[in-house]
Structures are given as C-alpha cells and as structure tokens.
Amino acid sequence: MAVVWLGVVFYQKKDDADQRAKAMQAAKQMGVNLMTVDYNSAQKDLDRILSGATGDLKNQLGTQAKIFVDSVTKAQTKSTVDQVDAAVVSIDGDSAEVMVSLNGMVSNPKVPGGVKRPYRYLMDLTRSGDRWLVSKLEMVPS
C-alpha cells in the first residue's frame, strides 16, 4: 500500500512541475508574441497572439483587431524581443499567474535605429486540455 501511495505522490509532483513549466512557457510565448510585430505581417502577428489567448482577453483583442492592424501598418512598426524571463507567481490546478519580463526593440520610419524598451506583464493563465492560455493580461510598470 505504501508503494502505491509513494508512486501516486511521485507522479503528482511530476505533473505539478510539468504544469508549472508549461504555464511559464505559455506566458513567455505570449510575451514574445505580443512584442514580435511587423507591419508587413500585422494580421498574422495578431492571429498568433489570439491563438494564445482565451476568454475575455481573446474577445477584447478580437474586437480591437482592426485598430491594431491599421495602427501597426500605418506607423510601419516593427518590434522584436531580445530577452525574456518569467516566473510563476502562483499555480493551482487549472489556473496560474505568471510574471513575464522582456526587453523589446521598437522601430518605425521616424526611429529607424529603434528604441529599446523594457516590458513587464502579469498574466493570468487558464489550462484548457493540455494547453495553457492567457485569460488576463496586465502591464506592470518597470
């Protein structure tokens, strides 16, 4: 009986660690997706962002899609990421809170050399099947 119990505990701990890593990776990917935008592929970039979102966040981003694509295209914005870090703040079953820190380089014709900017996001994630999706997103002052 003790061996069975130890086996269950072992696999539960392993699953917890796996889910923690998956939630953190999903949040990091959302951060990268949010900051990797090119006016030549704005709709594709937006679709990639939407694929990692769920619930109210996905609905909100979807309703602002045309504004996003039009403004990125009009300003000829390009942005890239050169560093991404993340930490799980909390995780419980099918929900997690993750802080994501990244450094981006944003450029357009008025600033062709680009400007480095730090970004910090606090993300709420929801597990849907085997995927973690961002359900809430908040910018945190750096």
N, CA, C and O atoms as a GROMACS GRO file, in nm:
protein
  568
    1MET      N    1   0.081  -0.119   0.000
    1MET     CA    2   0.000   0.000   0.000
    1MET      C    3   0.087   0.127   0.000
    1MET      O    4   0.056   0.223  -0.071
    2ALA      N    5   0.194   0.127   0.078
    2ALA     CA    6   0.282   0.243   0.086
    2ALA      C    7   0.349   0.270  -0.048
    2ALA      O    8   0.369   0.385  -0.086
    3VAL      N    9   0.384   0.163  -0.120
    3VAL     CA   10   0.449   0.179  -0.251
    3VAL      C   11   0.354   0.247  -0.348
    3VAL      O   12   0.395   0.334  -0.425
    4VAL      N   13   0.228   0.208  -0.347
    4VAL     CA   14   0.129   0.269  -0.434
    4VAL      C   15   0.114   0.417  -0.400
    4VAL      O   16   0.111   0.502  -0.489
    5TRP      N   17   0.105   0.447  -0.271
    5TRP     CA   18   0.090   0.586  -0.228
    5TRP      C   19   0.210   0.670  -0.271
    5TRP      O   20   0.193   0.781  -0.321
    6LEU      N   21   0.331   0.616  -0.253
    6LEU     CA   22   0.452   0.688  -0.295
    6LEU      C   23   0.453   0.710  -0.446
    6LEU      O   24   0.495   0.815  -0.493
    7GLY      N   25   0.408   0.612  -0.520
    7GLY     CA   26   0.400   0.625  -0.666
    7GLY      C   27   0.304   0.735  -0.706
    7GLY      O   28   0.333   0.814  -0.796
    8VAL      N   29   0.189   0.741  -0.641
    8VAL     CA   30   0.090   0.845  -0.670
    8VAL      C   31   0.148   0.983  -0.636
    8VAL      O   32   0.133   1.077  -0.714
    9VAL      N   33   0.212   0.996  -0.522
    9VAL     CA   34   0.272   1.123  -0.481
    9VAL      C   35   0.380   1.164  -0.581
    9VAL      O   36   0.387   1.281  -0.620
   10PHE      N   37   0.465   1.071  -0.622
   10PHE     CA   38   0.572   1.099  -0.717
   10PHE      C   39   0.514   1.153  -0.848
   10PHE      O   40   0.560   1.256  -0.898
   11TYR      N   41   0.416   1.086  -0.904
   11TYR     CA   42   0.359   1.128  -1.031
   11TYR      C   43   0.282   1.260  -1.018
   11TYR      O   44   0.279   1.339  -1.112
   12GLN      N   45   0.219   1.284  -0.903
   12GLN     CA   46   0.151   1.411  -0.880
   12GLN      C   47   0.253   1.525  -0.877
   12GLN      O   48   0.229   1.631  -0.936
   13LYS      N   49   0.364   1.505  -0.808
   13LYS     CA   50   0.469   1.608  -0.802
   13LYS      C   51   0.527   1.634  -0.941
   13LYS      O   52   0.554   1.748  -0.978
   14LYS      N   53   0.546   1.525  -1.017
   14LYS     CA   54   0.599   1.540  -1.152
   14LYS      C   55   0.501   1.617  -1.240
   14LYS      O   56   0.541   1.705  -1.316
   15ASP      N   57   0.372   1.584  -1.229
   15ASP     CA   58   0.270   1.655  -1.307
   15ASP      C   59   0.264   1.802  -1.267
   15ASP      O   60   0.251   1.889  -1.352
   16ASP      N   61   0.273   1.830  -1.136
   16ASP     CA   62   0.273   1.968  -1.089
   16ASP      C   63   0.390   2.046  -1.150
   16ASP      O   64   0.372   2.159  -1.196
   17ALA      N   65   0.508   1.986  -1.150
   17ALA     CA   66   0.626   2.052  -1.207
   17ALA      C   67   0.609   2.070  -1.358
   17ALA      O   68   0.647   2.174  -1.412
   18ASP      N   69   0.554   1.969  -1.425
   18ASP     CA   70   0.530   1.981  -1.570
   18ASP      C   71   0.432   2.093  -1.601
   18ASP      O   72   0.455   2.172  -1.693
   19GLN      N   73   0.323   2.102  -1.524
   19GLN     CA   74   0.223   2.206  -1.548
   19GLN      C   75   0.280   2.345  -1.518
   19GLN      O   76   0.248   2.441  -1.587
   20ARG      N   77   0.362   2.354  -1.417
   20ARG     CA   78   0.428   2.481  -1.383
   20ARG      C   79   0.516   2.526  -1.501
   20ARG      O   80   0.512   2.642  -1.542
   21ALA      N   81   0.594   2.433  -1.554
   21ALA     CA   82   0.682   2.464  -1.668
   21ALA      C   83   0.600   2.501  -1.792
   21ALA      O   84   0.636   2.593  -1.864
   22LYS      N   85   0.490   2.431  -1.816
   22LYS     CA   86   0.405   2.460  -1.933
   22LYS      C   87   0.339   2.597  -1.920
   22LYS      O   88   0.332   2.672  -2.018
   23ALA      N   89   0.292   2.630  -1.800
   23ALA     CA   90   0.229   2.761  -1.779
   23ALA      C   91   0.332   2.872  -1.801
   23ALA      O   92   0.302   2.972  -1.865
   24MET      N   93   0.451   2.854  -1.747
   24MET     CA   94   0.556   2.955  -1.762
   24MET      C   95   0.595   2.970  -1.909
   24MET      O   96   0.614   3.082  -1.957
   25GLN      N   97   0.607   2.859  -1.980
   25GLN     CA   98   0.644   2.866  -2.122
   25GLN      C   99   0.534   2.934  -2.204
   25GLN      O  100   0.563   3.012  -2.294
   26ALA      N  101   0.408   2.905  -2.173
   26ALA     CA  102   0.297   2.968  -2.245
   26ALA      C  103   0.297   3.119  -2.222
   26ALA      O  104   0.272   3.196  -2.316
   27ALA      N  105   0.323   3.162  -2.100
   27ALA     CA  106   0.328   3.305  -2.069
   27ALA      C  107   0.446   3.371  -2.141
   27ALA      O  108   0.432   3.480  -2.197
   28LYS      N  109   0.562   3.306  -2.141
   28LYS     CA  110   0.678   3.361  -2.212
   28LYS      C  111   0.647   3.375  -2.360
   28LYS      O  112   0.680   3.476  -2.422
   29GLN      N  113   0.583   3.272  -2.417
   29GLN     CA  114   0.549   3.276  -2.560
   29GLN      C  115   0.452   3.389  -2.590
   29GLN      O  116   0.465   3.457  -2.692
   30MET      N  117   0.355   3.410  -2.501
   30MET     CA  118   0.262   3.522  -2.521
   30MET      C  119   0.337   3.653  -2.517
   30MET      O  120   0.310   3.742  -2.599
   31GLY      N  121   0.431   3.669  -2.426
   31GLY     CA  122   0.511   3.790  -2.421
   31GLY      C  123   0.587   3.813  -2.551
   31GLY      O  124   0.589   3.924  -2.604
   32VAL      N  125   0.649   3.708  -2.600
   32VAL     CA  126   0.722   3.717  -2.728
   32VAL      C  127   0.626   3.752  -2.840
   32VAL      O  128   0.656   3.837  -2.924
   33ASN      N  129   0.509   3.686  -2.843
   33ASN     CA  130   0.410   3.713  -2.948
   33ASN      C  131   0.363   3.858  -2.943
   33ASN      O  132   0.347   3.922  -3.047
   34LEU      N  133   0.341   3.909  -2.823
   34LEU     CA  134   0.296   4.048  -2.810
   34LEU      C  135   0.400   4.147  -2.861
   34LEU      O  136   0.365   4.253  -2.914
   35MET      N  137   0.526   4.113  -2.847
   35MET     CA  138   0.633   4.206  -2.882
   35MET      C  139   0.699   4.178  -3.016
   35MET      O  140   0.785   4.255  -3.059
   36THR      N  141   0.661   4.072  -3.084
   36THR     CA  142   0.720   4.042  -3.214
   36THR      C  143   0.616   4.076  -3.321
   36THR      O  144   0.533   3.993  -3.360
   37VAL      N  145   0.623   4.200  -3.366
   37VAL     CA  146   0.523   4.252  -3.459
   37VAL      C  147   0.595   4.321  -3.574
   37VAL      O  148   0.694   4.391  -3.555
   38ASP      N  149   0.543   4.299  -3.693
   38ASP     CA  150   0.598   4.362  -3.813
   38ASP      C  151   0.480   4.411  -3.897
   38ASP      O  152   0.386   4.335  -3.922
   39TYR      N  153   0.485   4.535  -3.939
   39TYR     CA  154   0.373   4.591  -4.015
   39TYR      C  155   0.345   4.512  -4.143
   39TYR      O  156   0.233   4.516  -4.194
   40ASN      N  157   0.444   4.442  -4.195
   40ASN     CA  158   0.423   4.361  -4.315
   40ASN      C  159   0.342   4.235  -4.288
   40ASN      O  160   0.289   4.174  -4.381
   41SER      N  161   0.334   4.195  -4.162
   41SER     CA  162   0.261   4.072  -4.126
   41SER      C  163   0.171   4.094  -4.004
   41SER      O  164   0.153   4.004  -3.923
   42ALA      N  165   0.114   4.214  -3.993
   42ALA     CA  166   0.038   4.252  -3.874
   42ALA      C  167  -0.079   4.157  -3.846
   42ALA      O  168  -0.100   4.119  -3.731
   43GLN      N  169  -0.154   4.118  -3.947
   43GLN     CA  170  -0.268   4.029  -3.925
   43GLN      C  171  -0.221   3.891  -3.878
   43GLN      O  172  -0.279   3.832  -3.788
   44LYS      N  173  -0.116   3.841  -3.940
   44LYS     CA  174  -0.059   3.712  -3.900
   44LYS      C  175  -0.007   3.720  -3.756
   44LYS      O  176  -0.024   3.626  -3.678
   45ASP      N  177   0.057   3.831  -3.722
   45ASP     CA  178   0.107   3.851  -3.586
   45ASP      C  179  -0.008   3.853  -3.486
   45ASP      O  180   0.000   3.793  -3.379
   46LEU      N  181  -0.115   3.924  -3.521
   46LEU     CA  182  -0.232   3.929  -3.434
   46LEU      C  183  -0.294   3.791  -3.417
   46LEU      O  184  -0.333   3.754  -3.306
   47ASP      N  185  -0.304   3.715  -3.525
   47ASP     CA  186  -0.359   3.579  -3.516
   47ASP      C  187  -0.276   3.493  -3.422
   47ASP      O  188  -0.331   3.411  -3.348
   48ARG      N  189  -0.145   3.510  -3.424
   48ARG     CA  190  -0.056   3.434  -3.335
   48ARG      C  191  -0.082   3.473  -3.189
   48ARG      O  192  -0.082   3.388  -3.101
   49ILE      N  193  -0.103   3.602  -3.165
   49ILE     CA  194  -0.135   3.649  -3.030
   49ILE      C  195  -0.268   3.590  -2.985
   49ILE      O  196  -0.279   3.539  -2.873
   50LEU      N  197  -0.368   3.596  -3.070
   50LEU     CA  198  -0.501   3.545  -3.036
   50LEU      C  199  -0.500   3.395  -3.009
   50LEU      O  200  -0.578   3.347  -2.927
   51SER      N  201  -0.413   3.321  -3.075
   51SER     CA  202  -0.408   3.175  -3.056
   51SER      C  203  -0.363   3.137  -2.915
   51SER      O  204  -0.386   3.024  -2.872
   52GLY      N  205  -0.298   3.230  -2.844
   52GLY     CA  206  -0.253   3.202  -2.708
   52GLY      C  207  -0.342   3.262  -2.602
   52GLY      O  208  -0.311   3.257  -2.483
   53ALA      N  209  -0.455   3.320  -2.645
   53ALA     CA  210  -0.546   3.387  -2.552
   53ALA      C  211  -0.678   3.310  -2.540
   53ALA      O  212  -0.710   3.226  -2.625
   54THR      N  213  -0.752   3.340  -2.434
   54THR     CA  214  -0.882   3.278  -2.413
   54THR      C  215  -0.972   3.375  -2.338
   54THR      O  216  -0.925   3.475  -2.283
   55GLY      N  217  -1.100   3.346  -2.335
   55GLY     CA  218  -1.196   3.422  -2.255
   55GLY      C  219  -1.207   3.568  -2.294
   55GLY      O  220  -1.202   3.605  -2.411
   56ASP      N  221  -1.222   3.652  -2.190
   56ASP     CA  222  -1.240   3.796  -2.211
   56ASP      C  223  -1.122   3.859  -2.284
   56ASP      O  224  -1.141   3.949  -2.366
   57LEU      N  225  -1.001   3.813  -2.255
   57LEU     CA  226  -0.884   3.870  -2.322
   57LEU      C  227  -0.892   3.845  -2.472
   57LEU      O  228  -0.868   3.935  -2.552
   58LYS      N  229  -0.925   3.724  -2.510
   58LYS     CA  230  -0.935   3.691  -2.653
   58LYS      C  231  -1.045   3.774  -2.718
   58LYS      O  232  -1.028   3.826  -2.829
   59ASN      N  233  -1.158   3.788  -2.650
   59ASN     CA  234  -1.268   3.869  -2.704
   59ASN      C  235  -1.226   4.015  -2.718
   59ASN      O  236  -1.255   4.078  -2.820
   60GLN      N  237  -1.160   4.068  -2.617
   60GLN     CA  238  -1.116   4.207  -2.620
   60GLN      C  239  -1.017   4.231  -2.734
   60GLN      O  240  -1.030   4.327  -2.809
   61LEU      N  241  -0.919   4.143  -2.746
   61LEU     CA  242  -0.820   4.157  -2.854
   61LEU      C  243  -0.888   4.143  -2.990
   61LEU      O  244  -0.853   4.214  -3.084
   62GLY      N  245  -0.983   4.052  -3.000
   62GLY     CA  246  -1.055   4.031  -3.125
   62GLY      C  247  -1.133   4.154  -3.168
   62GLY      O  248  -1.138   4.187  -3.287
   63THR      N  249  -1.196   4.223  -3.072
   63THR     CA  250  -1.274   4.342  -3.106
   63THR      C  251  -1.183   4.459  -3.144
   63THR      O  252  -1.228   4.551  -3.212
   64GLN      N  253  -1.058   4.456  -3.101
   64GLN     CA  254  -0.964   4.564  -3.133
   64GLN      C  255  -0.871   4.527  -3.249
   64GLN      O  256  -0.775   4.599  -3.277
   65ALA      N  257  -0.899   4.416  -3.316
   65ALA     CA  258  -0.810   4.365  -3.420
   65ALA      C  259  -0.786   4.466  -3.532
   65ALA      O  260  -0.671   4.490  -3.570
   66LYS      N  261  -0.892   4.524  -3.585
   66LYS     CA  262  -0.877   4.617  -3.697
   66LYS      C  263  -0.794   4.739  -3.656
   66LYS      O  264  -0.709   4.785  -3.732
   67ILE      N  265  -0.820   4.790  -3.537
   67ILE     CA  266  -0.745   4.906  -3.487
   67ILE      C  267  -0.596   4.871  -3.476
   67ILE      O  268  -0.510   4.950  -3.516
   68PHE      N  269  -0.566   4.753  -3.421
   68PHE     CA  270  -0.428   4.708  -3.406
   68PHE      C  271  -0.359   4.699  -3.541
   68PHE      O  272  -0.252   4.756  -3.561
   69VAL      N  273  -0.419   4.626  -3.634
   69VAL     CA  274  -0.359   4.605  -3.766
   69VAL      C  275  -0.341   4.738  -3.838
   69VAL      O  276  -0.235   4.764  -3.896
   70ASP      N  277  -0.443   4.823  -3.834
   70ASP     CA  278  -0.434   4.952  -3.903
   70ASP      C  279  -0.326   5.042  -3.844
   70ASP      O  280  -0.251   5.105  -3.918
   71SER      N  281  -0.316   5.047  -3.710
   71SER     CA  282  -0.217   5.136  -3.649
   71SER      C  283  -0.074   5.086  -3.670
   71SER      O  284   0.016   5.165  -3.694
   72VAL      N  285  -0.054   4.954  -3.661
   72VAL     CA  286   0.080   4.898  -3.685
   72VAL      C  287   0.122   4.920  -3.830
   72VAL      O  288   0.237   4.953  -3.858
   73THR      N  289   0.027   4.900  -3.921
   73THR     CA  290   0.056   4.917  -4.064
   73THR      C  291   0.083   5.064  -4.097
   73THR      O  292   0.179   5.096  -4.166
   74LYS      N  293  -0.002   5.152  -4.048
   74LYS     CA  294   0.013   5.296  -4.076
   74LYS      C  295   0.146   5.349  -4.022
   74LYS      O  296   0.214   5.426  -4.090
   75ALA      N  297   0.183   5.308  -3.901
   75ALA     CA  298   0.307   5.357  -3.840
   75ALA      C  299   0.430   5.281  -3.889
   75ALA      O  300   0.543   5.318  -3.858
   76GLN      N  301   0.408   5.175  -3.966
   76GLN     CA  302   0.517   5.089  -4.016
   76GLN      C  303   0.605   5.042  -3.900
   76GLN      O  304   0.728   5.048  -3.905
   77THR      N  305   0.537   4.994  -3.797
   77THR     CA  306   0.604   4.949  -3.676
   77THR      C  307   0.665   4.811  -3.692
   77THR      O  308   0.607   4.721  -3.754
   78LYS      N  309   0.784   4.797  -3.635
   78LYS     CA  310   0.848   4.666  -3.622
   78LYS      C  311   0.898   4.657  -3.480
   78LYS      O  312   0.955   4.752  -3.426
   79SER      N  313   0.877   4.542  -3.418
   79SER     CA  314   0.932   4.522  -3.284
   79SER      C  315   0.981   4.380  -3.270
   79SER      O  316   0.923   4.286  -3.324
   80THR      N  317   1.087   4.367  -3.195
   80THR     CA  318   1.148   4.236  -3.170
   80THR      C  319   1.180   4.225  -3.022
   80THR      O  320   1.178   4.323  -2.948
   81VAL      N  321   1.210   4.104  -2.980
   81VAL     CA  322   1.244   4.076  -2.841
   81VAL      C  323   1.385   4.022  -2.835
   81VAL      O  324   1.424   3.940  -2.918
   82ASP      N  325   1.463   4.069  -2.737
   82ASP     CA  326   1.598   4.015  -2.724
   82ASP      C  327   1.623   3.946  -2.591
   82ASP      O  328   1.728   3.884  -2.574
   83GLN      N  329   1.530   3.955  -2.498
   83GLN     CA  330   1.547   3.885  -2.371
   83GLN      C  331   1.411   3.862  -2.309
   83GLN      O  332   1.329   3.954  -2.303
   84VAL      N  333   1.386   3.740  -2.262
   84VAL     CA  334   1.259   3.707  -2.198
   84VAL      C  335   1.287   3.626  -2.072
   84VAL      O  336   1.361   3.528  -2.075
   85ASP      N  337   1.226   3.668  -1.962
   85ASP     CA  338   1.233   3.595  -1.836
   85ASP      C  339   1.091   3.582  -1.783
   85ASP      O  340   1.006   3.667  -1.810
   86ALA      N  341   1.066   3.478  -1.708
   86ALA     CA  342   0.933   3.458  -1.649
   86ALA      C  343   0.946   3.384  -1.517
   86ALA      O  344   1.041   3.310  -1.494
   87ALA      N  345   0.848   3.406  -1.432
   87ALA     CA  346   0.841   3.336  -1.304
   87ALA      C  347   0.695   3.312  -1.270
   87ALA      O  348   0.610   3.399  -1.288
   88VAL      N  349   0.667   3.193  -1.221
   88VAL     CA  350   0.532   3.160  -1.179
   88VAL      C  351   0.509   3.223  -1.042
   88VAL      O  352   0.583   3.197  -0.947
   89VAL      N  353   0.407   3.306  -1.033
   89VAL     CA  354   0.372   3.370  -0.906
   89VAL      C  355   0.289   3.273  -0.823
   89VAL      O  356   0.312   3.255  -0.704
   90SER      N  357   0.192   3.209  -0.890
   90SER     CA  358   0.109   3.109  -0.823
   90SER      C  359   0.051   3.014  -0.928
   90SER      O  360   0.035   3.050  -1.044
   91ILE      N  361   0.020   2.894  -0.883
   91ILE     CA  362  -0.043   2.796  -0.971
   91ILE      C  363  -0.128   2.705  -0.886
   91ILE      O  364  -0.088   2.662  -0.777
   92ASP      N  365  -0.246   2.675  -0.937
   92ASP     CA  366  -0.340   2.592  -0.862
   92ASP      C  367  -0.430   2.521  -0.962
   92ASP      O  368  -0.524   2.581  -1.015
   93GLY      N  369  -0.404   2.395  -0.985
   93GLY     CA  370  -0.489   2.317  -1.075
   93GLY      C  371  -0.487   2.370  -1.217
   93GLY      O  372  -0.390   2.352  -1.290
   94ASP      N  373  -0.598   2.435  -1.255
   94ASP     CA  374  -0.614   2.482  -1.392
   94ASP      C  375  -0.594   2.633  -1.408
   94ASP      O  376  -0.634   2.689  -1.510
   95SER      N  377  -0.535   2.698  -1.308
   95SER     CA  378  -0.509   2.841  -1.322
   95SER      C  379  -0.369   2.874  -1.270
   95SER      O  380  -0.317   2.809  -1.179
   96ALA      N  381  -0.312   2.977  -1.330
   96ALA     CA  382  -0.178   3.018  -1.290
   96ALA      C  383  -0.165   3.168  -1.310
   96ALA      O  384  -0.236   3.229  -1.390
   97GLU      N  385  -0.072   3.227  -1.235
   97GLU     CA  386  -0.037   3.367  -1.251
   97GLU      C  387   0.114   3.370  -1.275
   97GLU      O  388   0.191   3.315  -1.198
   98VAL      N  389   0.154   3.436  -1.384
   98VAL     CA  390   0.294   3.438  -1.423
   98VAL      C  391   0.337   3.581  -1.454
   98VAL      O  392   0.266   3.654  -1.523
   99MET      N  393   0.454   3.619  -1.404
   99MET     CA  394   0.513   3.748  -1.435
   99MET      C  395   0.612   3.727  -1.548
   99MET      O  396   0.698   3.638  -1.541
  100VAL      N  397   0.601   3.809  -1.653
  100VAL     CA  398   0.690   3.799  -1.769
  100VAL      C  399   0.762   3.932  -1.786
  100VAL      O  400   0.699   4.038  -1.786
  101SER      N  401   0.892   3.925  -1.802
  101SER     CA  402   0.976   4.043  -1.822
  101SER      C  403   1.048   4.026  -1.955
  101SER      O  404   1.110   3.923  -1.981
  102LEU      N  405   1.039   4.128  -2.039
  102LEU     CA  406   1.110   4.120  -2.166
  102LEU      C  407   1.162   4.256  -2.209
  102LEU      O  408   1.110   4.360  -2.169
  103ASN      N  409   1.263   4.251  -2.291
  103ASN     CA  410   1.318   4.373  -2.349
  103ASN      C  411   1.290   4.369  -2.498
  103ASN      O  412   1.320   4.271  -2.566
  104GLY      N  413   1.231   4.477  -2.546
  104GLY     CA  414   1.196   4.484  -2.686
  104GLY      C  415   1.267   4.598  -2.755
  104GLY      O  416   1.312   4.694  -2.692
  105MET      N  417   1.276   4.585  -2.885
  105MET     CA  418   1.332   4.691  -2.970
  105MET      C  419   1.221   4.729  -3.067
  105MET      O  420   1.176   4.647  -3.146
  106VAL      N  421   1.178   4.855  -3.059
  106VAL     CA  422   1.068   4.903  -3.142
  106VAL      C  423   1.122   5.005  -3.240
  106VAL      O  424   1.194   5.098  -3.202
  107SER      N  425   1.088   4.988  -3.367
  107SER     CA  426   1.134   5.083  -3.468
  107SER      C  427   1.020   5.115  -3.565
  107SER      O  428   0.923   5.041  -3.576
  108ASN      N  429   1.036   5.228  -3.633
  108ASN     CA  430   0.947   5.270  -3.741
  108ASN      C  431   1.027   5.372  -3.824
  108ASN      O  432   1.140   5.402  -3.788
  109PRO      N  433   0.971   5.424  -3.932
  109PRO     CA  434   1.049   5.516  -4.015
  109PRO      C  435   1.100   5.640  -3.940
  109PRO      O  436   1.204   5.695  -3.976
  110LYS      N  437   1.029   5.685  -3.836
  110LYS     CA  438   1.074   5.801  -3.760
  110LYS      C  439   1.189   5.767  -3.666
  110LYS      O  440   1.267   5.854  -3.628
  111VAL      N  441   1.199   5.641  -3.629
  111VAL     CA  442   1.306   5.594  -3.540
  111VAL      C  443   1.364   5.466  -3.602
  111VAL      O  444   1.345   5.357  -3.550
  112PRO      N  445   1.436   5.481  -3.714
  112PRO     CA  446   1.484   5.363  -3.786
  112PRO      C  447   1.582   5.277  -3.707
  112PRO      O  448   1.589   5.156  -3.728
  113GLY      N  449   1.658   5.338  -3.617
  113GLY     CA  450   1.752   5.262  -3.536
  113GLY      C  451   1.685   5.187  -3.422
  113GLY      O  452   1.744   5.099  -3.360
  114GLY      N  453   1.563   5.223  -3.395
  114GLY     CA  454   1.486   5.157  -3.290
  114GLY      C  455   1.514   5.212  -3.152
  114GLY      O  456   1.613   5.281  -3.128
  115VAL      N  457   1.423   5.181  -3.062
  115VAL     CA  458   1.433   5.220  -2.922
  115VAL      C  459   1.414   5.095  -2.838
  115VAL      O  460   1.317   5.021  -2.855
  116LYS      N  461   1.508   5.074  -2.746
  116LYS     CA  462   1.494   4.960  -2.654
  116LYS      C  463   1.395   4.998  -2.545
  116LYS      O  464   1.399   5.108  -2.490
  117ARG      N  465   1.305   4.903  -2.515
  117ARG     CA  466   1.207   4.928  -2.409
  117ARG      C  467   1.188   4.803  -2.326
  117ARG      O  468   1.176   4.693  -2.380
  118PRO      N  469   1.184   4.821  -2.195
  118PRO     CA  470   1.152   4.706  -2.109
  118PRO      C  471   1.000   4.694  -2.094
  118PRO      O  472   0.930   4.796  -2.083
  119TYR      N  473   0.950   4.574  -2.092
  119TYR     CA  474   0.808   4.547  -2.072
  119TYR      C  475   0.793   4.443  -1.962
  119TYR      O  476   0.872   4.349  -1.952
  120ARG      N  477   0.690   4.461  -1.881
  120ARG     CA  478   0.658   4.365  -1.775
  120ARG      C  479   0.509   4.339  -1.782
  120ARG      O  480   0.428   4.431  -1.786
  121TYR      N  481   0.474   4.212  -1.782
  121TYR     CA  482   0.334   4.172  -1.786
  121TYR      C  483   0.306   4.076  -1.672
  121TYR      O  484   0.386   3.988  -1.641
  122LEU      N  485   0.191   4.092  -1.610
  122LEU     CA  486   0.138   3.995  -1.516
  122LEU      C  487   0.024   3.927  -1.590
  122LEU      O  488  -0.072   3.992  -1.630
  123MET      N  489   0.035   3.795  -1.607
  123MET     CA  490  -0.062   3.720  -1.686
  123MET      C  491  -0.133   3.616  -1.601
  123MET      O  492  -0.070   3.544  -1.524
  124ASP      N  493  -0.264   3.611  -1.617
  124ASP     CA  494  -0.342   3.501  -1.562
  124ASP      C  495  -0.360   3.401  -1.673
  124ASP      O  496  -0.396   3.437  -1.785
  125LEU      N  497  -0.335   3.274  -1.642
  125LEU     CA  498  -0.349   3.168  -1.742
  125LEU      C  499  -0.452   3.066  -1.696
  125LEU      O  500  -0.471   3.044  -1.576
  126THR      N  501  -0.518   3.006  -1.792
  126THR     CA  502  -0.616   2.902  -1.768
  126THR      C  503  -0.576   2.780  -1.848
  126THR      O  504  -0.542   2.790  -1.966
  127ARG      N  505  -0.580   2.664  -1.784
  127ARG     CA  506  -0.545   2.541  -1.856
  127ARG      C  507  -0.668   2.491  -1.930
  127ARG      O  508  -0.776   2.476  -1.872
  128SER      N  509  -0.649   2.467  -2.058
  128SER     CA  510  -0.754   2.415  -2.143
  128SER      C  511  -0.701   2.288  -2.208
  128SER      O  512  -0.624   2.293  -2.304
  129GLY      N  513  -0.742   2.174  -2.155
  129GLY     CA  514  -0.685   2.047  -2.202
  129GLY      C  515  -0.540   2.041  -2.161
  129GLY      O  516  -0.507   2.048  -2.042
  130ASP      N  517  -0.452   2.029  -2.259
  130ASP     CA  518  -0.308   2.023  -2.230
  130ASP      C  519  -0.238   2.157  -2.256
  130ASP      O  520  -0.116   2.167  -2.244
  131ARG      N  521  -0.316   2.261  -2.290
  131ARG     CA  522  -0.258   2.392  -2.321
  131ARG      C  523  -0.289   2.493  -2.211
  131ARG      O  524  -0.394   2.487  -2.148
  132TRP      N  525  -0.197   2.583  -2.190
  132TRP     CA  526  -0.219   2.697  -2.102
  132TRP      C  527  -0.241   2.818  -2.191
  132TRP      O  528  -0.161   2.845  -2.280
  133LEU      N  529  -0.351   2.891  -2.167
  133LEU     CA  530  -0.386   3.008  -2.246
  133LEU      C  531  -0.398   3.129  -2.153
  133LEU      O  532  -0.439   3.116  -2.038
  134VAL      N  533  -0.362   3.245  -2.204
  134VAL     CA  534  -0.367   3.367  -2.125
  134VAL      C  535  -0.510   3.420  -2.124
  134VAL      O  536  -0.569   3.445  -2.230
  135SER      N  537  -0.565   3.438  -2.004
  135SER     CA  538  -0.702   3.486  -1.990
  135SER      C  539  -0.709   3.631  -1.942
  135SER      O  540  -0.812   3.696  -1.955
  136LYS      N  541  -0.599   3.681  -1.887
  136LYS     CA  542  -0.594   3.820  -1.841
  136LYS      C  543  -0.450   3.868  -1.854
  136LYS      O  544  -0.356   3.792  -1.831
  137LEU      N  545  -0.435   3.992  -1.889
  137LEU     CA  546  -0.303   4.049  -1.915
  137LEU      C  547  -0.299   4.190  -1.858
  137LEU      O  548  -0.386   4.272  -1.885
  138GLU      N  549  -0.196   4.216  -1.778
  138GLU     CA  550  -0.182   4.347  -1.715
  138GLU      C  551  -0.038   4.393  -1.730
  138GLU      O  552   0.055   4.320  -1.697
  139MET      N  553  -0.020   4.514  -1.781
  139MET     CA  554   0.115   4.571  -1.789
  139MET      C  555   0.154   4.618  -1.648
  139MET      O  556   0.073   4.679  -1.578
  140VAL      N  557   0.276   4.589  -1.611
  140VAL     CA  558   0.327   4.629  -1.480
  140VAL      C  559   0.439   4.729  -1.503
  140VAL      O  560   0.529   4.704  -1.584
  141PRO      N  561   0.435   4.842  -1.433
  141PRO     CA  562   0.544   4.940  -1.450
  141PRO      C  563   0.680   4.877  -1.415
  141PRO      O  564   0.692   4.800  -1.320
  142SER      N  565   0.780   4.911  -1.495
  142SER     CA  566   0.913   4.854  -1.469
  142SER      C  567   1.000   4.948  -1.390
  142SER      O  568   1.115   4.916  -1.360
   0.00000   0.00000   0.00000
